[in-house]
Amino acid sequence: MMRATAIALFEDHMRSCKLDPDINTEERVIAAMQKYDEPWWEETKPSAMIGEMQLNEPVLLLSSFDLFHRSIELFMGRAVLAHELANPEALKKEAASGKRLALRDIIEKIPEVKRVIVAEI
């Protein structure tokens, strides 16, 4: 990808994401985008492919957190709680194992002091 094209993609991407430039600097985003032949981050519908690509890319390239979250869920084949996204290595390890975690295993990832049970009586 030519640098001028990458810069134009970056500028469009930053506008669509409304991201703080201190979080995803121009150089980091351009370098990440240049690694790929296809601009998968431009997709607007969730898919397992997008989830896998973003999970393996340390720089957030997707313009929507909802798109990212739903795509990760499609890739993992299960609901993914927001706190799990803070540990992409655990998600990668789970995906590589081919085994789906049980709800108990997912809940156990939450520190005990932060667990709250909501029940209707």
MDAnalysis code that builds the backbone (N, CA, C; Angstrom):
import MDAnalysis as mda
import numpy as np

u = mda.Universe.empty(363, n_residues=121, atom_resindex=np.repeat(np.arange(121), 3), trajectory=True)
u.add_TopologyAttr("name", ["N", "CA", "C"] * 121)
u.add_TopologyAttr("resid", np.arange(1, 122))
u.add_TopologyAttr("resname", ["MET", "MET", "ARG", "ALA", "THR", "ALA", "ILE", "ALA", "LEU", "PHE", "GLU", "ASP", "HIS", "MET", "ARG", "SER", "CYS", "LYS", "LEU", "ASP", "PRO", "ASP", "ILE", "ASN", "THR", "GLU", "GLU", "ARG", "VAL", "ILE", "ALA", "ALA", "MET", "GLN", "LYS", "TYR", "ASP", "GLU", "PRO", "TRP", "TRP", "GLU", "GLU", "THR", "LYS", "PRO", "SER", "ALA", "MET", "ILE", "GLY", "GLU", "MET", "GLN", "LEU", "ASN", "GLU", "PRO", "VAL", "LEU", "LEU", "LEU", "SER", "SER", "PHE", "ASP", "LEU", "PHE", "HIS", "ARG", "SER", "ILE", "GLU", "LEU", "PHE", "MET", "GLY", "ARG", "ALA", "VAL", "LEU", "ALA", "HIS", "GLU", "LEU", "ALA", "ASN", "PRO", "GLU", "ALA", "LEU", "LYS", "LYS", "GLU", "ALA", "ALA", "SER", "GLY", "LYS", "ARG", "LEU", "ALA", "LEU", "ARG", "ASP", "ILE", "ILE", "GLU", "LYS", "ILE", "PRO", "GLU", "VAL", "LYS", "ARG", "VAL", "ILE", "VAL", "ALA", "GLU", "ILE"])
u.atoms.positions = np.array([
    [0.844, -1.171, 0.000],
    [0.000, 0.000, 0.000],
    [0.894, 1.239, 0.000],
    [0.594, 2.174, -0.832],
    [1.399, 3.385, -0.906],
    [1.117, 4.260, 0.311],
    [2.137, 5.002, 0.760],
    [1.998, 5.821, 1.959],
    [0.853, 6.831, 1.840],
    [0.694, 7.473, 0.692],
    [-0.378, 8.462, 0.521],
    [-1.747, 7.811, 0.721],
    [-1.917, 6.610, 0.185],
    [-3.174, 5.889, 0.357],
    [-3.379, 5.533, 1.817],
    [-2.320, 5.081, 2.472],
    [-2.412, 4.721, 3.882],
    [-2.770, 5.940, 4.734],
    [-2.196, 7.088, 4.419],
    [-2.514, 8.299, 5.177],
    [-3.966, 8.693, 4.960],
    [-4.449, 8.601, 3.733],
    [-5.855, 8.904, 3.460],
    [-6.769, 7.942, 4.211],
    [-6.415, 6.656, 4.219],
    [-7.196, 5.672, 4.977],
    [-7.187, 6.003, 6.459],
    [-6.028, 6.386, 6.976],
    [-5.909, 6.744, 8.390],
    [-6.822, 7.931, 8.713],
    [-6.780, 8.960, 7.893],
    [-7.587, 10.148, 8.153],
    [-9.074, 9.811, 8.128],
    [-9.499, 9.014, 7.162],
    [-10.899, 8.579, 7.110],
    [-11.246, 7.749, 8.336],
    [-10.328, 6.865, 8.688],
    [-10.537, 5.979, 9.826],
    [-10.679, 6.783, 11.122],
    [-9.800, 7.740, 11.346],
    [-9.854, 8.537, 12.568],
    [-11.150, 9.348, 12.626],
    [-11.603, 9.870, 11.497],
    [-12.861, 10.611, 11.478],
    [-14.030, 9.691, 11.832],
    [-14.044, 8.499, 11.259],
    [-15.162, 7.589, 11.500],
    [-15.139, 7.024, 12.918],
    [-13.956, 6.844, 13.487],
    [-13.841, 6.267, 14.828],
    [-14.027, 7.298, 15.930],
    [-13.746, 8.553, 15.622],
    [-13.743, 9.608, 16.634],
    [-12.810, 9.213, 17.778],
    [-11.636, 8.672, 17.425],
    [-10.674, 8.208, 18.419],
    [-9.742, 9.321, 18.857],
    [-9.297, 9.207, 20.077],
    [-8.284, 10.110, 20.605],
    [-6.978, 9.793, 19.887],
    [-6.388, 10.756, 19.181],
    [-5.156, 10.466, 18.435],
    [-3.997, 10.028, 19.325],
    [-4.050, 10.329, 20.627],
    [-2.986, 9.869, 21.517],
    [-3.046, 8.365, 21.736],
    [-4.231, 7.773, 21.564],
    [-4.386, 6.334, 21.778],
    [-3.892, 5.568, 20.549],
    [-4.341, 5.942, 19.383],
    [-3.937, 5.295, 18.134],
    [-3.232, 6.336, 17.285],
    [-1.939, 6.433, 17.431],
    [-1.211, 7.435, 16.675],
    [-1.220, 7.103, 15.189],
    [-1.041, 8.132, 14.402],
    [-1.046, 7.976, 12.949],
    [-0.073, 6.892, 12.509],
    [1.126, 6.909, 13.049],
    [2.149, 5.939, 12.634],
    [1.729, 4.505, 12.966],
    [1.163, 4.308, 14.152],
    [0.736, 2.957, 14.554],
    [-0.384, 2.438, 13.668],
    [-1.363, 3.292, 13.398],
    [-2.501, 2.869, 12.586],
    [-2.064, 2.598, 11.152],
    [-1.261, 3.483, 10.586],
    [-0.785, 3.284, 9.212],
    [0.035, 2.006, 9.119],
    [0.929, 1.790, 10.075],
    [1.741, 0.568, 10.058],
    [0.858, -0.671, 10.146],
    [-0.166, -0.618, 10.979],
    [-1.074, -1.764, 11.104],
    [-1.846, -1.986, 9.808],
    [-2.353, -0.922, 9.211],
    [-3.127, -1.048, 7.967],
    [-2.276, -1.578, 6.822],
    [-1.019, -1.204, 6.794],
    [-0.143, -1.616, 5.702],
    [0.186, -3.107, 5.735],
    [-0.085, -3.778, 6.829],
    [0.192, -5.213, 6.931],
    [-0.790, -6.061, 6.126],
    [-1.909, -5.476, 5.741],
    [-2.980, -6.250, 5.132],
    [-3.198, -5.879, 3.669],
    [-3.549, -6.881, 2.863],
    [-3.865, -6.648, 1.452],
    [-5.269, -6.079, 1.280],
    [-6.183, -6.491, 2.161],
    [-7.576, -6.057, 2.075],
    [-7.932, -5.224, 3.300],
    [-8.675, -4.144, 3.129],
    [-9.053, -3.290, 4.262],
    [-10.254, -3.860, 5.028],
    [-10.026, -4.953, 5.753],
    [-11.104, -5.638, 6.465],
    [-11.774, -4.740, 7.505],
    [-11.085, -3.736, 7.999],
    [-11.626, -2.846, 9.026],
    [-12.708, -1.923, 8.480],
    [-12.891, -1.897, 7.163],
    [-13.931, -1.061, 6.563],
    [-15.291, -1.750, 6.543],
    [-15.334, -3.028, 6.896],
    [-16.608, -3.755, 6.927],
    [-17.561, -3.097, 7.916],
    [-18.845, -3.173, 7.638],
    [-19.835, -2.554, 8.520],
    [-20.743, -3.571, 9.201],
    [-20.643, -4.833, 8.783],
    [-21.454, -5.880, 9.401],
    [-20.544, -6.829, 10.175],
    [-20.971, -7.248, 11.367],
    [-20.148, -8.158, 12.152],
    [-19.922, -9.478, 11.421],
    [-18.739, -10.040, 11.605],
    [-18.450, -11.361, 11.051],
    [-17.346, -12.007, 11.872],
    [-17.303, -13.328, 11.816],
    [-16.243, -14.054, 12.517],
    [-14.876, -13.668, 11.972],
    [-14.780, -13.423, 10.667],
    [-13.498, -13.055, 10.059],
    [-12.982, -11.744, 10.652],
    [-13.870, -10.747, 10.775],
    [-13.461, -9.474, 11.352],
    [-13.025, -9.680, 12.794],
    [-13.773, -10.481, 13.537],
    [-13.415, -10.751, 14.929],
    [-12.038, -11.366, 15.049],
    [-11.749, -12.338, 14.196],
    [-10.437, -12.990, 14.227],
    [-9.333, -12.006, 13.846],
    [-9.562, -11.211, 12.822],
    [-8.539, -10.262, 12.382],
    [-8.243, -9.237, 13.480],
    [-9.298, -8.652, 14.067],
    [-9.069, -7.629, 15.086],
    [-8.492, -8.232, 16.355],
    [-8.902, -9.438, 16.712],
    [-8.346, -10.088, 17.897],
    [-6.840, -10.289, 17.763],
    [-6.386, -10.529, 16.545],
    [-4.963, -10.751, 16.308],
    [-4.203, -9.484, 15.933],
    [-4.894, -8.350, 15.916],
    [-4.259, -7.069, 15.614],
    [-4.273, -6.194, 16.872],
    [-3.107, -5.887, 17.425],
    [-3.080, -5.108, 18.672],
    [-3.567, -3.668, 18.540],
    [-3.558, -3.114, 17.343],
    [-4.062, -1.758, 17.129],
    [-5.528, -1.855, 16.716],
    [-6.395, -1.159, 17.436],
    [-7.811, -1.176, 17.103],
    [-8.033, -0.475, 15.770],
    [-8.499, -1.231, 14.786],
    [-8.736, -0.670, 13.454],
    [-10.225, -0.509, 13.150],
    [-11.066, -1.203, 13.880],
    [-12.499, -1.097, 13.635],
    [-13.027, 0.225, 14.162],
    [-14.003, 0.784, 13.479],
    [-14.517, 2.104, 13.833],
    [-15.593, 2.075, 14.908],
    [-16.085, 0.901, 15.247],
    [-17.180, 0.791, 16.203],
    [-16.875, -0.297, 17.223],
    [-17.028, 0.037, 18.503],
    [-16.837, -0.978, 19.533],
    [-17.884, -2.073, 19.401],
    [-19.113, -1.695, 19.088],
    [-20.172, -2.698, 18.930],
    [-19.837, -3.693, 17.820],
    [-19.313, -3.192, 16.709],
    [-18.905, -4.063, 15.606],
    [-17.793, -5.000, 16.063],
    [-16.824, -4.455, 16.778],
    [-15.727, -5.254, 17.321],
    [-16.261, -6.332, 18.263],
    [-17.099, -5.938, 19.217],
    [-17.608, -6.875, 20.227],
    [-18.436, -7.986, 19.578],
    [-19.362, -7.629, 18.697],
    [-20.213, -8.637, 18.047],
    [-19.393, -9.569, 17.153],
    [-18.390, -9.023, 16.480],
    [-17.540, -9.847, 15.617],
    [-16.711, -10.836, 16.441],
    [-16.223, -10.398, 17.589],
    [-15.492, -11.307, 18.482],
    [-16.420, -12.430, 18.939],
    [-17.666, -12.087, 19.262],
    [-18.623, -13.111, 19.678],
    [-18.872, -14.121, 18.556],
    [-18.992, -13.649, 17.332],
    [-19.187, -14.575, 16.210],
    [-17.965, -15.466, 16.029],
    [-16.781, -14.892, 16.167],
    [-15.553, -15.674, 16.031],
    [-15.436, -16.712, 17.148],
    [-15.771, -16.310, 18.381],
    [-15.642, -17.221, 19.518],
    [-16.790, -18.232, 19.566],
    [-17.903, -17.924, 18.920],
    [-19.049, -18.838, 18.943],
    [-19.805, -18.813, 20.253],
    [-19.690, -17.704, 20.978],
    [-20.385, -17.573, 22.264],
    [-20.448, -16.096, 22.630],
    [-21.273, -15.801, 23.642],
    [-21.303, -14.437, 24.161],
    [-19.951, -14.146, 24.817],
    [-19.431, -12.966, 24.572],
    [-18.169, -12.544, 25.165],
    [-18.471, -11.333, 26.041],
    [-18.200, -11.468, 27.330],
    [-18.447, -10.361, 28.247],
    [-17.393, -9.282, 28.042],
    [-17.799, -8.043, 28.251],
    [-16.911, -6.909, 27.964],
    [-15.569, -7.025, 28.678],
    [-15.561, -7.516, 29.906],
    [-14.292, -7.606, 30.640],
    [-13.313, -8.589, 29.991],
    [-13.821, -9.531, 29.217],
    [-12.947, -10.499, 28.549],
    [-12.109, -9.847, 27.447],
    [-12.602, -8.755, 26.899],
    [-11.885, -8.081, 25.816],
    [-10.583, -7.451, 26.309],
    [-10.467, -7.272, 27.620],
    [-9.239, -6.714, 28.190],
    [-8.106, -7.729, 28.185],
    [-8.421, -8.994, 27.913],
    [-7.397, -10.048, 27.896],
    [-7.473, -10.815, 26.575],
    [-7.014, -10.189, 25.490],
    [-7.119, -10.860, 24.190],
    [-6.318, -12.159, 24.120],
    [-5.245, -12.268, 24.889],
    [-4.451, -13.500, 24.867],
    [-5.268, -14.685, 25.361],
    [-6.100, -14.483, 26.375],
    [-6.954, -15.566, 26.874],
    [-7.974, -15.969, 25.815],
    [-8.518, -14.990, 25.097],
    [-9.474, -15.304, 24.025],
    [-8.790, -16.061, 22.893],
    [-7.581, -15.639, 22.548],
    [-6.827, -16.337, 21.495],
    [-6.543, -17.782, 21.904],
    [-6.145, -17.965, 23.159],
    [-5.842, -19.315, 23.665],
    [-7.100, -20.190, 23.628],
    [-8.219, -19.626, 24.041],
    [-9.475, -20.370, 24.013],
    [-9.851, -20.736, 22.576],
    [-9.736, -19.786, 21.668],
    [-10.081, -20.044, 20.267],
    [-9.190, -21.133, 19.685],
    [-7.897, -21.097, 20.011],
    [-6.960, -22.097, 19.489],
    [-7.260, -23.489, 20.036],
    [-7.806, -23.547, 21.253],
    [-8.098, -24.847, 21.865],
    [-9.299, -25.524, 21.219],
    [-10.175, -24.722, 20.605],
    [-11.370, -25.274, 19.990],
    [-12.460, -25.631, 20.983],
    [-12.224, -25.373, 22.261],
    [-13.214, -25.686, 23.296],
    [-13.925, -24.415, 23.724],
    [-15.247, -24.491, 23.823],
    [-16.025, -23.346, 24.308],
    [-16.079, -23.388, 25.826],
    [-15.896, -22.234, 26.436],
    [-15.957, -22.161, 27.885],
    [-17.400, -22.234, 28.368],
    [-17.571, -22.844, 29.519],
    [-18.876, -22.857, 30.166],
    [-19.080, -21.505, 30.857],
    [-20.325, -21.158, 31.140],
    [-20.620, -19.886, 31.790],
    [-19.859, -19.756, 33.104],
    [-19.753, -20.834, 33.851],
    [-19.019, -20.809, 35.127],
    [-17.563, -20.380, 34.892],
    [-16.942, -20.900, 33.849],
    [-15.548, -20.545, 33.549],
    [-15.409, -19.066, 33.193],
    [-16.399, -18.550, 32.492],
    [-16.375, -17.136, 32.110],
    [-16.555, -16.259, 33.348],
    [-17.498, -16.622, 34.196],
    [-17.735, -15.849, 35.416],
    [-16.506, -15.883, 36.324],
    [-15.806, -17.006, 36.364],
    [-14.620, -17.116, 37.216],
    [-13.488, -16.192, 36.764],
    [-13.569, -15.676, 35.539],
    [-12.573, -14.710, 35.086],
    [-12.757, -13.355, 35.772],
    [-13.959, -13.105, 36.304],
    [-14.238, -11.843, 36.992],
    [-13.702, -11.959, 38.416],
    [-12.928, -10.973, 38.868],
    [-12.454, -11.029, 40.258],
    [-13.638, -11.171, 41.215],
    [-13.492, -11.998, 42.219],
    [-14.594, -12.317, 43.119],
    [-15.213, -11.068, 43.745],
    [-14.398, -10.081, 44.084],
    [-14.935, -8.876, 44.733],
    [-15.797, -8.054, 43.777],
    [-15.717, -8.343, 42.481],
    [-16.513, -7.583, 41.503],
    [-17.720, -8.356, 40.999],
    [-17.929, -9.560, 41.492],
    [-19.075, -10.367, 41.042],
    [-20.335, -9.930, 41.769],
    [-21.393, -9.757, 40.998],
    [-22.691, -9.399, 41.543],
    [-23.713, -10.330, 40.913],
    [-24.575, -10.868, 41.725],
    [-25.632, -11.741, 41.212],
    [-26.937, -10.963, 41.264],
    [-27.612, -10.910, 40.142],
    [-28.908, -10.244, 40.067],
    [-29.929, -11.334, 39.821],
    [-30.931, -11.379, 40.678],
    [-31.963, -12.404, 40.561],
    [-33.330, -11.786, 40.793],
    [-34.302, -12.297, 40.085],
    [-35.662, -11.851, 40.286],
    [-36.320, -12.792, 41.280],
    [-36.961, -12.223, 42.286],
    [-37.596, -13.049, 43.329],
    [-39.089, -13.025, 43.184],
])
